[in-house]
């Protein structure tokens, strides 16, 4: 890392930043514990609206539950507050009891409100998030069942999803691990066999597993993933990420996702650091700056990060969703740590100021899904659901707090 020069002003700004994020982390965790816990049917509600009203009959998604597992496990690992470990334990038990497919392996995409299988498809993105959560829970509790299941899921992904011909991972399968016509993670995605988003969360999960299970083969799989990002996903002309590919790694151009740019900018470097591969650490640090600079193209004057740019017609989606702002806090902070250039620290703090001003729901708690161009909240979105989870915003708080404390 480049040398960072600490002025009195910088030191004061960092202390204020850290204290505010500790307060916000506390608020996020309290919100999810208070409003999301389903005491009647088990686990957590599948949907909560902006007024904090839960839908007791809503389906429950694996991504939500796995992210709750990771978030509260990571919060316990940072704060050592037992109440966070208790919430993580609830998520851990619910996933094993309701989402685990004891017949065909892996985990279901969703269950109904009562915990019965609803959609048994095997979306590799969701399998990876389960590894991410289980490995973090093992780090928190040393519960061997969590580590065993994380390793089992890793082996399942490698058995069914890894492309032994062209490398990389196929996107989705049926419950029985057969082929699907519709591979999409969500309705807005291109229907392609390999995606940046899924590969990003595989490498994130594998690296987190490696921290508690430093297996040599697992390390080599992480190195292959770093190679794939460097070779295919990173556009070395623009340093935005290419998102969708067919089986043979032919790109299917779609959008520039500024949130995925800034998230991957720091996350790939962290994965290289976890496996202590100096060559990849050096390369990913260089990429981290270039990718952060590319993401700056998506910043508005108010400090918020626009959602996406549609490549066909160069149409900007003029919305600012919650999660790209959270990732910008970390991505720009990391760019400051790597480069020593203070402008990146200001961008990180500005992202937080934007969140404070426009995304924090000061009346009902938590963060709005996003705002429109006129700064009003997007209609029809939830505080909790299949995608709205405490992962991005809690992680941004924890990550930046930890980085400030390590300076």
Secondary structure, DSSP 4 states (H G I P E B T S, - for coil): -PPPP--HHHHHHHHHHHHHHHHHHHHHHHHHHHHSB-TTTSSB-S-B-TTS-B-TTS-EEHHHHHHHHHHHHHHHHHH--HHHHHHHHHHHHHIIIIIB-TTTSSB-SEE-TTS-EEE--EEHHHHHHHHHHHHHHHHHH--HHHHHHHHHHHHHHHHHTB-TTT-SB--EE-TTS---S---SSTTS---SEEHHHHHHHHHHHHHHHHHS--HHHHHHHHHHHHHIIIIIB-TTT-PBP-EE-TT--B---EEEHHHHHHHHHHHHHHHHHTT-HHHHHHHHHHHHHHHHHHHTTB-TTSPBP-EEETTTTEEE-EEEHHHHHHHHHHHHHHHHHH--HHHHHHHHHHHHHIIIIIB-TTT-SB-SEEETTSPBPTT--SBSSS--SHHHHHHHHHHHHHHHH-
